[in-house]
């Protein structure tokens, strides 16, 4: 039988992995964005909301000294910053502008 600390640790690690994957999911279109030089496959409001959320949770983790908040949300902040950079480098191009 697993003790409560072990169960909590395993559940925390699983949740941290899921948190990182949620923050990094929009980077699944990274190759497409770079190849087409178009970030229309990325949602700017979602990227900004994820960036703000990861930043706030990271700061909160620092305030309460919780490594399980700092690490995944810090990684999330870095991933979301990369997404923001992609949005700035490769602006969205509408379907109308692509065809003309």
Buried (B, 14 or more C-beta within 10 A) or exposed (E): EEEEEEEEEEEBEEEBEEBBEBBBEBBEBBEEBEEBEBBBEBBEEEBBEBBEBBBEBBBEBBEEEBEBBBBBBBBBBBBBBBBBEBBEEBEBEEEEEEEE
